[in-house]
């Protein structure tokens, strides 16, 4: 049996973080509109899957075991990203503000990653100090990620739905 790419839930999430950071870097140097659109689609897909496995599996497993404020903030940060993801997915590189939206999404994700990965008080450090079985959680998250990746390849993922922010439309 092949050894998994990660050792636990946190290693899986950190690998996702590095992959998306790399995609954002590639986007910054992309020259053609088609390259930008392809990279943006990949970024959006990766982020939709990542936020799904965090919100469906990781965060609920930590609720009541780490600072609930950090979990609440994470949901709100995800919702801000989801708004931009949905906007970018329904747009194209020649649209007004497209590059700016990708840049702001990148900055939001950098902030979110920093809060999760911060030594000592970050969400991941807090999670390691709990009794949560991070290896079992990682296996569960990897299985769900695999399902979502297959869905993304076959027919696409549904629109990202904010869960903590109420979007008001006039």
N, C-alpha and C positions, 0 to 999 in steps of 0.2 A: 504494500500500500504506500502511495506517495505521501511524503511528509507535507503537512500544510505549510503555506507560505508564512504563517504567523503563529505565535505561541498562545495568544489569548485575545480577548475582545479589544483591549487597548492597542495591542500591536496591529490588529486589523485596521482599526480606526486611524492610527498614525500612518500606516501604509497608504490609506486613502488620502490623507492630508498631503503626503509627499507627492502623490500622483497628480492631485489637483493643482498644487503649487507649480509643478513642472508644466502642466497644461497652460496655466496662466502666463508663465514665462514664455512659452512657445507663442502664445497669442500676441504678446507684446512685440515680438520680433517678426511676426507674420506680415507679409507684404500684400498678398492678393486678397481680394474680398472672399474668394472661395475658400482659401486656407483659413481665414478668420472665421468664416461661418462654420466650417467643419470643426475647428477647435472649440468654438463656442458651444456647438451642439454636444460635443464630447464633455466639456466642462459641465454643462447643464445636466446631462445624463448622470455623470458621476456624482454630482451634488444631490440630485433627486434620490438616487439610490442610497447615498450616505445618510442623508437626513431621514430617510425612511427607516433604515435599520437602527439609527440612534433613537428615533421617536417610538418605534414599535417595540424595541427590545432593550437597548442599553439604558436609556433614561428611566423607563419604568422599573427596571431592576435596581436602580440606585435610589429611587424615591424613598425618602425617610431614612436613608443610610448616609447621605452626604447633605451638604447645605442645599435645602430646597430652593433657595434664591438662585443658586448657580444653574439649577435645572430650569427654573422658570425663565431666566435670562436666555438660556440656550434655545428654548422653544421660540421666544420672541425674535432672537437673532436668525433662527431658521426661517421664520416667517418673512423677515425682511429680504432674505436671500430668495425665497420662493417667489415673491412679487417680481423681483428682477429677472429671475429665471423664466417665469411665464412670459414676461414682456419680451425678453430676448428670443425665446423660442418662437414667438409669433412675429418676429421682425427679421430684418436682414442687414448686413453690414453697411449698406448704403443709406439706411434709415438715420434720421437725426438722433443724436445722442447714443448711438449704438456702442461706439468705443468707450464713451464715458460710462455707460451702464456696466460694461464688462469690467472697467477699472474699479468702479465703486463696489461691484460684486466681489472682486478680488480683495479689496481692502476690508470689506465686511468679513470675508472668510478668514483672512489673516488675523483679524481681531478675535474671531471666534476660536480659531485654532490655538492662539496664544492663551486664551482663557482656559481651554481644555487641557493644554499641555504644560502649563506653568508648574515648575517644580514646587513641591510642598503644598501650596494651597489650590492648585488647579484641580479641575474635575477629575482628571485621570489619577492624580496623586491621592485625592480623597477616595476614589474608587478602590485603589490598591489597599487602602487601610480598612476596608470593610470585609465582611465575611462572604461577599458575593463571589461565586465560582466564576471567575473571569475566563477560564478555559472553556467551560461548558457554554457560557454566554457567547464566547467567540465562535464556537462551533455552530450555535444557533444563528448567529448573525451572518456567518459565512454561507450557510444554507439559504437564508433569506436573500442575501446579496446575489447568489447564483440564480435564484428564481427571478429576481428583478432584472438582472442582466439579460436573461433569456427573453423576458417580456420586452425589454428595450430593443433587442435585436429583431424579434418577430413582428411586433406591431407597434411598438413604442409605449412609453410610460404615459399614464394620464397626467393631466395638468397638476402641478404642485398645489396642494391645498393648505393655506395657512390655518393653523389650529389655535393660536393664542391671540392673533391680531384680527380684529373685526374690520374688514375692508368696507368702508362707507362709500356708496356710490350715490351721487346726487341725482 
